[in-house]
């Protein structure tokens, strides 16, 4: 048993603390940067891009473009319950990419609290790579379902235990250079812990730059 825990500890030390991609994140002082907001609630994760539009009219428009990933039959077809949850996790099934325009980020409107909101600033190249990854995750541009200001598109990858919403978001953030491990983003707790560490690293880097 002791050997098992030693092995687990070594795995966490080896893979659990990802390093930033230095040429991407954090953005260099004075360079152009983009803001993103990551929402994590009990079961779901979303990445939001603040939308800026000049003038009074902008106040009446959605403020955030949000991206997420979900299992199609659970999220859109109402096939829910313990059996369906096990099926979704352990049997690869169709996934959908959720793209919406919202006046609040997911952490503020989720029906499944508690939730956390994490704000990051990413470099121009990190932003380009993040956007490229999100776009590539859509298999077809025709939505399979539309609800209000949100479209759901067929995902290019299937949904299962090793590729669900937290890992999808972690992969996207890694493309932007953030110190996030996709492998260890297997649930809310492990993903949120990595995001808190990233926030702390960004604050430490900012303090060093200002000193």
Beta strands, then each sheet from edge to edge (+ up, - down):
strand 1: 33-40
strand 2: 45-50
strand 3: 64-71
strand 4: 95-102
strand 5: 116-123
strand 6: 145-147
strand 7: 150-154
sheet 1: 5+ 1- 2+ 3- 4+ 7- 6+
end
